[in-house]
Amino acid sequence: MVIDADDSLADPSTLGQTSSLHVRFAAFSANSSQTGSPLPSSFQSAELVDPHYALAKAYFDDRQYERCSALLGKSTQSRKSQFLRLYADYLTAERQANEQNLLMAKTRSSRADVGTITESRITILEELIDVDDAFLLYLKGLLFRRLNRRIEAMDAFLKSVQAFPYNWSAWQELVNTVENDELEHILDLLPETFMSTFFIEHHSRNNPQTSTTNLERIDSLLTIFPDSAYLLMAKAQNYTIMQQLEDSERIFERVFEIDPFRMDGLADYAHTLFVLDRYDKLAALSDQFAEIGNDHPEVCCLIGNYYNQRGDHHRAIEAFKRALRLDMGCLAAWILLGHEYLELKNSHAAAEMYRRAIDISPNDHRAWHGLGCVYELNGAWSYAAHYFQKCASIRPYDSRMWASLGECYDRLEQTQEAVSCFKRHLTCQTTQDEQVQAIQRIIDLYERIGEHVAAACWHRRMVHVVDQTLTRPDALPLARFVQSYIVAAKWEMGEIAPLKSTAARRAVRDTVPEGRNGGAIGTASAGAGRSGGSTLHPDSAAAAEQAWVSAGLEGDLALADEYLRKVISAKTEYTDQAEKLLQELAYMRDRSLY
């Protein structure tokens, strides 16, 4: 079984050809008394009304977990009561753990404190050794995960969803325990239900290799659940991951037209508005939700983003702290709190927040990148490089990861590694300005180590990028790049290196533009498996590459003349040099006539 969009799990329309899945699930539940209830035994309480359970549930809802557990400990327990008691004990242990180091970020918990908390978790786990109830298995998985026993946790969560597929919390925890290369191996263990498709989509959304395949999976689910706010929110989040923020904003707006007071996913919408500088929308959204949902963690994240936009970092911190008091597992709050501490140069607190985020979601690149920025702030470049490497492994097609890593290698004076990172940066989807900056860094690095032939070829690549923009409204200012035009002209005139030399051939091949980013010619592999860019057909790409190399190795005096005249028209300090080169060029042309 594979994870393709046309797979039986990936295409939920194959799960029910004769009736709606809504109808099937309703009929499934209604007939449970006749066929043996498919619902977990947690729902099959022996008593119709259990006063102890009702009172304990009230204590639980009021977050009085100790009272809840103590009350249920005195009564004869059904499995439902057992789950509530043990879950209350689990939340008590979690609260004690978080009180040690949450929000203070001054010192980590002592060994004695950590030992006490671990012992309390093991005590709970001892009561769950041979359970078969879906919700008790879910709790067992939570405890294993908190004890860093990932394989055992994954096994418990799989058994939980097999026993009762409609506990979305168990699916979410399973997402956090299944690593990227393990998903295909567990597909045969998933129950045959549309919930498995939701799980695959959710896992893929948290997978660094997000692609248009996941969008196709969501569209397939939307045929069964049209106008589902959850699925549309997932689609918007996929667009955000793929850096297609305008598309993401459009889908988010549709979500809030369908469900105006939806709070799930609000933090992601706020982030999209923040990055797009939609400050008016962010302010209006904050005002709308502050009045109705100040006790929801995503609303607190929204308000925190609003304060950050205003530059009020201390109030933003308070908003994110409130989000964490409401939900210790709010990943966005941990990351945003780390960003705020980083803004205030409180690197120790920022690092603690990012580490807590990594504990929740090890595959979230934002926390790893934040840790890299913390060490970068302190000048610990080798540590920063380590964390940026982790980012690049999680998001290999995100240009920002390679730019950050290249900067670290540059600071560590590992020039070749830095050059490789900036070259990889150029293979990703980048803006025009990002291309120019990366090419300039490569030029500077090569010139620093005396590889002038390689640097000259990258000047030629820079001219290629600038020339593509000259006829567009957002044209790059020619005066900024006159040095590159001078060097490119010298290359065409054969003054940099013999054009047929091995060094020249290697340098020219190294600078073949990718088949993306503004229509540059390119190789077929540059954009494979990614969205947002176009690549040439392999045969066309190979021909384009050969044309680029041939042109670079033959020289073109007419092109050199064009470059030099552009330099003269820019009227910079390079004008005199360009005029002298034009005279040399005229002499070369005269000699070529004889």
RODO-2510 file (C-alpha; in nm, 4 decimals, decimal comma):
residues 594
     n   res          X          Y          Z
     1     m     0,0000     0,0000     0,0000
     2     v     0,1417     0,3382    -0,1006
     3     i     0,0521     0,6978    -0,0269
     4     d    -0,0454     0,8073    -0,3739
     5     a    -0,3545     1,0174    -0,4349
     6     d    -0,5140     0,7320    -0,6262
     7     d    -0,4649     0,4829    -0,3412
     8     s    -0,7743     0,3352    -0,1788
     9     l    -0,6955     0,5179     0,1422
    10     a    -0,5821     0,8360    -0,0277
    11     d    -0,9021     0,8452    -0,2327
    12     p    -1,1839     0,8284     0,0209
    13     s    -1,4485     0,8077    -0,2484
    14     t    -1,3661     0,4371    -0,2778
    15     l    -1,4618     0,3748     0,0838
    16     g    -1,8335     0,4012     0,0283
    17     q    -1,9827     0,3679    -0,3164
    18     t    -2,3434     0,3090    -0,2119
    19     s    -2,4075     0,5739     0,0514
    20     s    -2,2718     0,8804     0,2198
    21     l    -2,0107     0,8215     0,4854
    22     h    -2,2204     1,0326     0,7206
    23     v    -2,5130     0,7945     0,6695
    24     r    -2,2939     0,4878     0,7042
    25     f    -2,1519     0,6064     1,0350
    26     a    -2,4986     0,6952     1,1681
    27     a    -2,6366     0,3552     1,0690
    28     f    -2,3245     0,1905     1,2095
    29     s    -2,3943     0,3450     1,5499
    30     a    -2,7726     0,2894     1,5433
    31     n    -2,7392    -0,0830     1,4756
    32     s    -2,4736    -0,1388     1,7407
    33     s    -2,7180    -0,2967     1,9868
    34     q    -2,8119    -0,5618     1,7308
    35     t    -2,4695    -0,6557     1,6013
    36     g    -2,2536    -0,6058     1,9087
    37     s    -2,1520    -0,2506     1,9785
    38     p    -1,8528    -0,1310     1,7743
    39     l    -1,8043     0,1530     2,0198
    40     p    -1,5322     0,1122     2,2825
    41     s    -1,6245    -0,0298     2,6177
    42     s    -1,5569     0,3147     2,7648
    43     f    -1,9027     0,4150     2,6379
    44     q    -2,0751     0,1104     2,7880
    45     s    -2,1049     0,2110     3,1534
    46     a    -2,2788    -0,0365     3,3829
    47     e    -2,4853     0,2381     3,5409
    48     l    -2,7195     0,4622     3,3490
    49     v    -2,6441     0,7420     3,5954
    50     d    -2,3249     0,7374     3,8025
    51     p    -2,3340     1,0278     4,0496
    52     h    -1,9676     0,9823     4,1399
    53     y    -1,8699     1,0020     3,7748
    54     a    -2,0912     1,3054     3,7078
    55     l    -1,9418     1,4957     4,0029
    56     a    -1,5891     1,3892     3,9126
    57     k    -1,6439     1,5048     3,5541
    58     a    -1,7548     1,8431     3,6873
    59     y    -1,4334     1,8654     3,8910
    60     f    -1,2354     1,7643     3,5828
    61     d    -1,4019     2,0286     3,3659
    62     d    -1,3129     2,2834     3,6348
    63     r    -0,9491     2,1621     3,6170
    64     q    -0,9587     2,0305     3,9721
    65     y    -0,7772     1,7157     3,8689
    66     e    -0,6736     1,6053     4,2186
    67     r    -1,0336     1,6216     4,3480
    68     c    -1,1553     1,4338     4,0417
    69     s    -0,9043     1,1529     4,0947
    70     a    -0,9658     1,1313     4,4685
    71     l    -1,3422     1,1059     4,4229
    72     l    -1,3249     0,8342     4,1592
    73     g    -1,0792     0,6376     4,3675
    74     k    -1,3541     0,5773     4,6245
    75     s    -1,6072     0,4307     4,3837
    76     t    -1,6463     0,1047     4,1985
    77     q    -1,5026     0,1918     3,8620
    78     s    -1,6270     0,1294     3,5146
    79     r    -1,3681     0,1679     3,2421
    80     k    -1,5034     0,5136     3,1731
    81     s    -1,4431     0,6134     3,5346
    82     q    -1,1014     0,4488     3,5289
    83     f    -1,0041     0,6496     3,2236
    84     l    -1,1190     0,9774     3,3777
    85     r    -0,9305     0,9082     3,7019
    86     l    -0,6070     0,8086     3,5314
    87     y    -0,6313     1,0920     3,2814
    88     a    -0,6764     1,3361     3,5702
    89     d    -0,3651     1,1863     3,7334
    90     y    -0,1782     1,2254     3,4044
    91     l    -0,2781     1,5917     3,3732
    92     t    -0,1757     1,6510     3,7349
    93     a     0,1701     1,5108     3,6593
    94     e     0,1898     1,7236     3,3455
    95     r     0,0951     2,0357     3,5378
    96     q     0,3605     1,9637     3,8004
    97     a     0,6199     1,9132     3,5279
    98     n     0,5285     2,2360     3,3561
    99     e     0,5355     2,4339     3,6778
   100     q     0,9035     2,3448     3,7070
   101     n     1,0205     2,5194     3,3936
   102     l     0,7272     2,6658     3,2010
   103     l     0,7238     3,0403     3,1421
   104     m     1,0113     3,1066     3,3825
   105     a     1,2837     2,9790     3,1489
   106     k     1,5459     3,0461     3,4151
   107     t     1,6538     2,6955     3,5161
   108     r     1,5579     2,3509     3,4008
   109     s     1,3994     2,1059     3,6441
   110     s     1,6290     1,9414     3,8969
   111     r     1,7027     1,5707     3,8780
   112     a     1,4928     1,5081     4,1903
   113     d     1,1928     1,6913     4,0441
   114     v     1,2226     1,5100     3,7133
   115     g     1,2518     1,1760     3,8953
   116     t     0,9364     1,2428     4,0959
   117     i     0,7395     1,3347     3,7853
   118     t     0,8666     1,0284     3,5974
   119     e     0,7747     0,8037     3,8903
   120     s     0,4186     0,9381     3,8932
   121     r     0,3849     0,8616     3,5230
   122     i     0,5135     0,5085     3,5707
   123     t     0,2635     0,4571     3,8534
   124     i    -0,0199     0,5437     3,6159
   125     l     0,1289     0,3214     3,3468
   126     e     0,1310     0,0213     3,5804
   127     e    -0,2499     0,0239     3,5766
   128     l    -0,2533     0,0120     3,1968
   129     i    -0,0415    -0,2957     3,1326
   130     d    -0,3024    -0,5246     2,9737
   131     v    -0,5790    -0,2859     2,8688
   132     d    -0,7801    -0,3248     2,5489
   133     d    -1,0093    -0,0222     2,5799
   134     a    -0,9541     0,2382     2,3060
   135     f    -0,9309     0,5353     2,5395
   136     l    -0,7139     0,3615     2,7963
   137     l    -0,4817     0,2626     2,5110
   138     y    -0,4757     0,6276     2,4056
   139     l    -0,3718     0,7282     2,7583
   140     k    -0,1105     0,4531     2,7596
   141     g     0,0352     0,5983     2,4408
   142     l     0,0468     0,9458     2,5949
   143     l     0,2448     0,8160     2,8911
   144     f     0,4886     0,6234     2,6736
   145     r     0,5421     0,9338     2,4627
   146     r     0,6142     1,1474     2,7692
   147     l     0,8660     0,8827     2,8790
   148     n     1,0348     0,9033     2,5353
   149     r     0,9325     0,5473     2,4440
   150     r     0,8295     0,6273     2,0874
   151     i     0,7848     0,2746     1,9513
   152     e     0,5693     0,1657     2,2452
   153     a     0,3660     0,4860     2,2126
   154     m     0,3092     0,4263     1,8414
   155     d     0,1939     0,0703     1,9126
   156     a    -0,0551     0,1931     2,1750
   157     f    -0,1963     0,4635     1,9483
   158     l    -0,2346     0,2190     1,6590
   159     k    -0,4274    -0,0230     1,8806
   160     s    -0,6417     0,2661     2,0043
   161     v    -0,7499     0,3787     1,6567
   162     q    -0,8078     0,0184     1,5516
   163     a    -1,0452    -0,0253     1,8467
   164     f    -1,2213     0,3080     1,7896
   165     p    -1,1273     0,5026     1,4737
   166     y    -1,3167     0,8208     1,5622
   167     n    -1,0949     0,9509     1,8433
   168     w    -0,9145     1,2272     1,6545
   169     s    -0,6844     1,2953     1,9509
   170     a    -0,5339     0,9480     1,9099
   171     w    -0,4750     1,0111     1,5388
   172     q    -0,3043     1,3421     1,6171
   173     e    -0,0722     1,1750     1,8658
   174     l     0,0011     0,9034     1,6114
   175     v     0,1112     1,1751     1,3683
   176     n     0,3674     1,2914     1,6243
   177     t     0,5073     0,9426     1,6838
   178     v     0,5288     0,8124     1,3258
   179     e     0,8425     0,9348     1,1538
   180     n     0,8425     1,0349     0,7897
   181     d     0,9860     0,7117     0,6508
   182     e     0,7590     0,4905     0,8626
   183     l     0,4205     0,5959     0,7288
   184     e     0,4185     0,3615     0,4322
   185     h     0,5048     0,0670     0,6587
   186     i     0,2060     0,1139     0,8909
   187     l    -0,0628     0,1742     0,6275
   188     d    -0,1759    -0,1894     0,6392
   189     l    -0,2357    -0,1509     1,0140
   190     l    -0,4765     0,1403     0,9734
   191     p    -0,8528     0,0759     0,9921
   192     e    -1,0498     0,0835     0,6678
   193     t    -1,2263     0,4150     0,7246
   194     f    -1,2161     0,7674     0,5930
   195     m    -1,0435     0,8611     0,9211
   196     s    -0,7301     0,6947     0,7862
   197     t    -0,7353     0,9380     0,4954
   198     f    -0,7642     1,2290     0,7357
   199     f    -0,4641     1,0881     0,9238
   200     i    -0,2538     1,0532     0,6079
   201     e    -0,3381     1,4101     0,5081
   202     h    -0,2534     1,5423     0,8540
   203     h     0,0738     1,3498     0,8629
   204     s     0,1666     1,4704     0,5153
   205     r     0,0932     1,8295     0,6174
   206     n     0,3471     1,7891     0,8963
   207     n     0,5872     1,6145     0,6602
   208     p     0,8697     1,8327     0,5229
   209     q     0,8138     1,6960     0,1718
   210     t     0,4718     1,8609     0,1360
   211     s     0,3660     1,8757    -0,2280
   212     t     0,0621     1,9145    -0,4478
   213     t    -0,0237     1,5477    -0,3780
   214     n    -0,1603     1,6460    -0,0402
   215     l    -0,3759     1,9157    -0,1996
   216     e    -0,5206     1,6475    -0,4274
   217     r    -0,5923     1,4331    -0,1220
   218     i    -0,7776     1,7221     0,0430
   219     d    -0,9772     1,7884    -0,2746
   220     s    -1,0740     1,4211    -0,2767
   221     l    -1,1988     1,4473     0,0820
   222     l    -1,3885     1,7649    -0,0053
   223     t    -1,5984     1,5663    -0,2516
   224     i    -1,7338     1,3748     0,0497
   225     f    -1,7373     1,6620     0,2997
   226     p    -1,8073     1,9702     0,0852
   227     d    -1,7465     2,3058     0,2513
   228     s    -1,5763     2,1368     0,5464
   229     a    -1,4094     2,4160     0,7403
   230     y    -1,1480     2,1729     0,8711
   231     l    -1,0480     2,0541     0,5230
   232     l    -1,0388     2,4066     0,3833
   233     m    -0,8250     2,5099     0,6792
   234     a    -0,5924     2,2184     0,6026
   235     k    -0,5720     2,3329     0,2403
   236     a    -0,4821     2,6859     0,3492
   237     q    -0,2137     2,5505     0,5821
   238     n    -0,0674     2,3462     0,2966
   239     y    -0,0448     2,6601     0,0850
   240     t     0,1299     2,8350     0,3749
   241     i     0,3850     2,5543     0,3998
   242     m     0,4437     2,5813     0,0245
   243     q     0,5004     2,9593     0,0614
   244     q     0,1967     3,0398    -0,1548
   245     l     0,0676     3,2912     0,0968
   246     e    -0,1809     3,4739    -0,1257
   247     d    -0,3560     3,1440    -0,2025
   248     s    -0,3444     3,0615     0,1673
   249     e    -0,5058     3,3937     0,2591
   250     r    -0,7816     3,3390     0,0021
   251     i    -0,8704     2,9955     0,1435
   252     f    -0,8566     3,1229     0,5017
   253     e    -1,1056     3,3961     0,4106
   254     r    -1,3389     3,1325     0,2671
   255     v    -1,3104     2,9309     0,5901
   256     f    -1,4193     3,2263     0,8004
   257     e    -1,7054     3,2995     0,5637
   258     i    -1,8333     2,9461     0,6302
   259     d    -1,7540     2,9492     1,0031
   260     p    -1,7072     3,3122     1,1180
   261     f    -1,6270     3,2257     1,4796
   262     r    -1,3971     2,9288     1,4189
   263     m    -1,0940     2,9359     1,6469
   264     d    -0,9030     2,6265     1,5332
   265     g    -0,6374     2,7338     1,2837
   266     l    -0,6689     3,0979     1,3836
   267     a    -0,2994     3,1179     1,4769
   268     d    -0,1998     3,0062     1,1255
   269     y    -0,4300     3,2641     0,9679
   270     a    -0,2812     3,5331     1,1927
   271     h     0,0693     3,4255     1,0894
   272     t    -0,0233     3,4471     0,7205
   273     l    -0,1653     3,7971     0,7653
   274     f     0,1441     3,8987     0,9625
   275     v     0,3877     3,7789     0,6944
   276     l     0,1817     3,9445     0,4185
   277     d     0,1766     4,2739     0,6154
   278     r    -0,2031     4,2707     0,6275
   279     y    -0,2000     4,4711     0,9487
   280     d    -0,5510     4,6132     0,9097
   281     k    -0,6993     4,2645     0,8725
   282     l    -0,4931     4,1398     1,1654
   283     a    -0,6169     4,4225     1,3869
   284     a    -0,9804     4,3689     1,2847
   285     l    -0,9527     3,9951     1,3455
   286     s    -0,7981     4,0553     1,6887
   287     d    -1,0793     4,2909     1,7893
   288     q    -1,3429     4,0437     1,6700
   289     f    -1,2102     3,7429     1,8605
   290     a    -1,0833     3,9215     2,1721
   291     e    -1,4445     3,9846     2,2722
   292     i    -1,5652     3,6270     2,2309
   293     g    -1,2730     3,3898     2,2786
   294     n    -1,0079     3,5289     2,5090
   295     d    -0,9950     3,1917     2,6845
   296     h    -0,8930     3,0036     2,3692
   297     p    -0,5191     2,9517     2,3022
   298     e    -0,5416     3,0276     1,9296
   299     v    -0,7121     3,3593     2,0043
   300     c    -0,4300     3,4402     2,2456
   301     c    -0,1798     3,3663     1,9667
   302     l    -0,3755     3,5967     1,7361
   303     i    -0,3664     3,8765     1,9942
   304     g     0,0034     3,8134     2,0549
   305     n     0,0746     3,8494     1,6825
   306     y    -0,1165     4,1765     1,6844
   307     y     0,0938     4,3114     1,9724
   308     n     0,4105     4,1948     1,7984
   309     q     0,3064     4,3848     1,4866
   310     r     0,2748     4,6963     1,7035
   311     g     0,6200     4,6353     1,8517
   312     d     0,4776     4,5723     2,2002
   313     h     0,6800     4,2598     2,2746
   314     h     0,6056     4,2450     2,6477
   315     r     0,2292     4,2372     2,5933
   316     a     0,2796     3,9837     2,3140
   317     i     0,4692     3,7625     2,5595
   318     e     0,1846     3,7838     2,8093
   319     a    -0,0627     3,6813     2,5377
   320     f     0,1453     3,3782     2,4390
   321     k     0,1931     3,2804     2,8045
   322     r    -0,1818     3,2898     2,8487
   323     a    -0,2181     3,0595     2,5481
   324     l     0,0145     2,8119     2,7178
   325     r    -0,1714     2,8308     3,0464
   326     l    -0,4817     2,7335     2,8517
   327     d    -0,3140     2,4600     2,6465
   328     m     0,0335     2,3323     2,7257
   329     g     0,0441     2,1582     2,3882
   330     c    -0,0130     2,4723     2,1804
   331     l     0,2837     2,4460     1,9450
   332     a     0,2335     2,7895     1,7888
   333     a     0,2443     2,9570     2,1311
   334     w     0,5771     2,7962     2,2243
   335     i     0,7349     2,8987     1,8936
   336     l     0,5944     3,2519     1,8973
   337     l     0,7028     3,2970     2,2581
   338     g     1,0525     3,1931     2,1523
   339     h     1,0429     3,4521     1,8735
   340     e     0,9445     3,7236     2,1219
   341     y     1,2258     3,6379     2,3617
   342     l     1,4638     3,6382     2,0659
   343     e     1,3437     3,9875     1,9720
   344     l     1,4267     4,0978     2,3279
   345     k     1,7714     3,9308     2,3052
   346     n     1,6790     3,6915     2,5881
   347     s     1,8515     3,3978     2,4240
   348     h     1,8296     3,1586     2,7203
   349     a     1,4519     3,1960     2,7485
   350     a     1,4108     3,1743     2,3703
   351     a     1,6112     2,8505     2,3548
   352     e     1,3961     2,6988     2,6298
   353     m     1,0752     2,7837     2,4430
   354     y     1,2048     2,6356     2,1167
   355     r     1,3116     2,3166     2,2939
   356     r     0,9662     2,2781     2,4423
   357     a     0,8223     2,3188     2,0916
   358     i     1,0576     2,0469     1,9637
   359     d     0,9361     1,8160     2,2407
   360     i     0,5830     1,8599     2,1060
   361     s     0,6646     1,8377     1,7352
   362     p     1,0182     1,7236     1,6449
   363     n     0,9544     1,7745     1,2723
   364     d     0,8558     2,1410     1,2937
   365     h     1,1355     2,3342     1,1258
   366     r     1,0421     2,6641     1,2906
   367     a     1,1633     2,5551     1,6333
   368     w     1,4905     2,4179     1,4959
   369     h     1,5445     2,7369     1,2974
   370     g     1,4712     2,9408     1,6088
   371     l     1,7382     2,7498     1,8020
   372     g     1,9822     2,8197     1,5204
   373     c     1,9006     3,1902     1,5431
   374     v     1,9578     3,1819     1,9213
   375     y     2,3110     3,0482     1,8785
   376     e     2,3666     3,2813     1,5845
   377     l     2,2755     3,5724     1,8125
   378     n     2,5426     3,4580     2,0595
   379     g     2,8057     3,4063     1,7903
   380     a     2,8149     3,0284     1,8459
   381     w     2,8326     2,9595     1,4744
   382     s     2,9130     2,5879     1,4919
   383     y     2,6076     2,5219     1,7116
   384     a     2,3950     2,7433     1,4869
   385     a     2,5139     2,5462     1,1839
   386     h     2,4110     2,2218     1,3555
   387     y     2,0533     2,3427     1,4045
   388     f     2,0302     2,4972     1,0585
   389     q     2,1465     2,1632     0,9154
   390     k     1,8546     2,0018     1,0949
   391     c     1,6243     2,2638     0,9390
   392     a     1,7620     2,1942     0,5936
   393     s     1,7043     1,8205     0,6384
   394     i     1,3419     1,8854     0,7392
   395     r     1,2748     2,1484     0,4699
   396     p     1,5252     2,0729     0,1899
   397     y     1,3355     2,2866    -0,0626
   398     d     1,3072     2,5958     0,1564
   399     s     1,5615     2,8516     0,0375
   400     r     1,5766     3,0245     0,3773
   401     m     1,7260     2,7171     0,5430
   402     w     2,0167     2,7043     0,2992
   403     a     2,0789     3,0786     0,3218
   404     s     2,1038     3,0580     0,7022
   405     l     2,3340     2,7570     0,6840
   406     g     2,5514     2,9277     0,4228
   407     e     2,5879     3,2319     0,6477
   408     c     2,7090     3,0097     0,9347
   409     y     2,9670     2,8343     0,7172
   410     d     3,0849     3,1726     0,5934
   411     r     3,1390     3,2869     0,9539
   412     l     3,3236     2,9612     1,0267
   413     e     3,5448     3,0312     0,7202
   414     q     3,4359     2,7062     0,5578
   415     t     3,4145     2,8700     0,2185
   416     q     3,3419     2,5703    -0,0022
   417     e     3,0586     2,4561     0,2263
   418     a     2,9172     2,8091     0,2257
   419     v     2,9308     2,8231    -0,1543
   420     s     2,7520     2,4874    -0,1767
   421     c     2,4748     2,6136     0,0510
   422     f     2,4179     2,9295    -0,1509
   423     k     2,4147     2,7256    -0,4721
   424     r     2,1531     2,4962    -0,3171
   425     h     1,9630     2,8093    -0,2126
   426     l     1,9382     2,9042    -0,5807
   427     t     1,7811     2,5691    -0,6728
   428     c     1,4864     2,6459    -0,4439
   429     q     1,1964     2,8751    -0,5174
   430     t     1,3335     3,2244    -0,4549
   431     t     1,2416     3,5831    -0,5230
   432     q     1,4368     3,7998    -0,7624
   433     d     1,6116     3,9832    -0,4780
   434     e     1,7002     3,6555    -0,3052
   435     q     1,8613     3,5282    -0,6254
   436     v     2,0703     3,8421    -0,6571
   437     q     2,1828     3,8288    -0,2940
   438     a     2,2803     3,4613    -0,3170
   439     i     2,4756     3,5104    -0,6403
   440     q     2,6574     3,8090    -0,4901
   441     r     2,7533     3,6021    -0,1847
   442     i     2,8932     3,3286    -0,4111
   443     i     3,0935     3,5873    -0,6063
   444     d     3,2363     3,7363    -0,2860
   445     l     3,3285     3,3938    -0,1484
   446     y     3,5081     3,2858    -0,4663
   447     e     3,6964     3,6156    -0,4889
   448     r     3,7996     3,5841    -0,1240
   449     i     3,9770     3,2530    -0,1913
   450     g     4,1226     3,3692    -0,5222
   451     e     3,9105     3,1596    -0,7591
   452     h     3,8639     3,4419    -1,0066
   453     v     3,7536     3,2237    -1,2975
   454     a     3,4658     3,0823    -1,0942
   455     a     3,3778     3,4301    -0,9668
   456     a     3,3721     3,5636    -1,3233
   457     c     3,1282     3,2932    -1,4290
   458     w     2,8954     3,3920    -1,1465
   459     h     2,9215     3,7559    -1,2585
   460     r     2,7996     3,6238    -1,5938
   461     r     2,5095     3,4514    -1,4164
   462     m     2,4292     3,7800    -1,2382
   463     v     2,4097     3,9611    -1,5726
   464     h     2,1741     3,6904    -1,6983
   465     v     1,9396     3,7533    -1,4023
   466     v     1,9513     4,1332    -1,4339
   467     d     1,8961     4,1294    -1,8108
   468     q     1,5769     3,9279    -1,7633
   469     t     1,4286     4,2089    -1,5545
   470     l     1,5184     4,5108    -1,7684
   471     t     1,1928     4,5033    -1,9655
   472     r     0,9742     4,4485    -1,6570
   473     p     0,8214     4,7118    -1,4284
   474     d     1,0230     4,5726    -1,1351
   475     a     1,3525     4,5971    -1,3239
   476     l     1,6670     4,5836    -1,1147
   477     p     1,8727     4,9067    -1,1193
   478     l     2,1495     4,8560    -1,3736
   479     a     2,3911     5,0832    -1,1852
   480     r     2,4091     4,8296    -0,8987
   481     f     2,5505     4,5617    -1,1249
   482     v     2,7904     4,7440    -1,3568
   483     q     3,0872     4,5531    -1,2121
   484     s     2,9240     4,2255    -1,3136
   485     y     2,8658     4,3631    -1,6641
   486     i     3,2331     4,4638    -1,6858
   487     v     3,3510     4,1173    -1,5788
   488     a     3,1008     3,9462    -1,8114
   489     a     3,2267     4,1571    -2,1017
   490     k     3,5863     4,0616    -2,0208
   491     w     3,4806     3,6965    -2,0159
   492     e     3,3271     3,7227    -2,3633
   493     m     3,6481     3,8911    -2,4814
   494     g     3,8574     3,6038    -2,3386
   495     e     4,0453     3,8235    -2,0915
   496     i     3,9532     3,6306    -1,7758
   497     a     4,0731     3,2841    -1,8791
   498     p     4,1274     3,0820    -2,1959
   499     l     3,7700     2,9977    -2,2916
   500     k     3,8500     2,6391    -2,3889
   501     s     4,0424     2,5622    -2,0693
   502     t     3,9307     2,2955    -1,8221
   503     a     3,8882     2,5575    -1,5484
   504     a     3,6636     2,7694    -1,7695
   505     r     3,4574     2,4686    -1,8762
   506     r     3,4057     2,3584    -1,5138
   507     a     3,3167     2,7106    -1,4011
   508     v     3,0635     2,7645    -1,6803
   509     r     2,8884     2,4348    -1,6113
   510     d     2,8693     2,5269    -1,2434
   511     t     2,6606     2,8358    -1,3192
   512     v     2,3882     2,6893    -1,5407
   513     p     2,0679     2,8714    -1,4333
   514     e     1,7870     2,6565    -1,2941
   515     g     1,4649     2,6037    -1,4908
   516     r     1,2657     2,8320    -1,2607
   517     n     1,2693     3,1763    -1,1091
   518     g     1,1745     3,4157    -1,3782
   519     g     1,2110     3,1999    -1,6842
   520     a     1,5774     3,1137    -1,6556
   521     i     1,6984     2,8177    -1,8509
   522     g     1,7627     2,5163    -1,6383
   523     t     1,8150     2,1567    -1,5536
   524     a     1,5372     1,9060    -1,5281
   525     s     1,5992     1,8180    -1,1650
   526     a     1,5850     2,1652    -1,0191
   527     g     1,2211     2,1694    -0,9285
   528     a     1,1299     1,8039    -0,9179
   529     g     0,8724     1,7213    -0,6582
   530     r     0,8044     2,0820    -0,5655
   531     s     0,5346     2,3320    -0,6293
   532     g     0,5500     2,6920    -0,7321
   533     g     0,8023     2,6602    -1,0131
   534     s     0,8151     2,5294    -1,3660
   535     t     1,0824     2,3054    -1,5115
   536     l     1,1708     2,2299    -1,8678
   537     h     1,1180     1,8918    -2,0290
   538     p     1,4359     1,6866    -1,9686
   539     d     1,5364     1,6993    -2,3367
   540     s     1,4743     2,0741    -2,3550
   541     a     1,6603     2,1270    -2,0283
   542     a     1,9620     1,9339    -2,1544
   543     a     1,9624     2,1364    -2,4759
   544     a     1,9342     2,4614    -2,2817
   545     e     2,2209     2,3595    -2,0549
   546     q     2,4381     2,2738    -2,3524
   547     a     2,3540     2,6067    -2,5163
   548     w     2,4532     2,7950    -2,2002
   549     v     2,7843     2,6086    -2,1745
   550     s     2,8645     2,6460    -2,5441
   551     a     2,7949     3,0185    -2,5365
   552     g     3,0141     3,0591    -2,2307
   553     l     3,3073     2,8730    -2,3847
   554     e     3,3020     3,0362    -2,7290
   555     g     3,2857     3,4037    -2,6393
   556     d     3,0683     3,6620    -2,8087
   557     l     3,2208     3,9980    -2,8979
   558     a     2,8809     4,1419    -2,9910
   559     l     2,7525     4,0512    -2,6445
   560     a     3,0592     4,2099    -2,4857
   561     d     2,9879     4,5277    -2,6827
   562     e     2,6262     4,5276    -2,5562
   563     y     2,7365     4,4858    -2,1945
   564     l     2,9911     4,7666    -2,2140
   565     r     2,7444     5,0086    -2,3692
   566     k     2,4992     4,9363    -2,0862
   567     v     2,7734     5,0208    -1,8365
   568     i     2,8430     5,3503    -2,0137
   569     s     2,4709     5,4371    -2,0175
   570     a     2,4551     5,3828    -1,6387
   571     k     2,7083     5,6690    -1,5882
   572     t     2,8964     5,5269    -1,2920
   573     e     3,2626     5,5190    -1,1880
   574     y     3,3066     5,2227    -1,4244
   575     t     3,2323     5,4337    -1,7331
   576     d     3,6004     5,5061    -1,8121
   577     q     3,6913     5,1391    -1,7789
   578     a     3,4032     5,0426    -2,0083
   579     e     3,5169     5,2944    -2,2723
   580     k     3,8727     5,1551    -2,2669
   581     l     3,7383     4,8032    -2,3041
   582     l     3,5282     4,9175    -2,6007
   583     q     3,8459     5,0426    -2,7672
   584     e     4,0130     4,7048    -2,7051
   585     l     3,7040     4,5359    -2,8427
   586     a     3,7188     4,7451    -3,1602
   587     y     4,0864     4,6490    -3,2016
   588     m     3,9980     4,2787    -3,1581
   589     r     3,7294     4,3074    -3,4236
   590     d     3,9687     4,4758    -3,6642
   591     r     4,2230     4,1979    -3,6117
   592     s     3,9591     3,9336    -3,6744
   593     l     3,9007     4,0780    -4,0223
   594     y     4,2527     3,9894    -4,1340
***
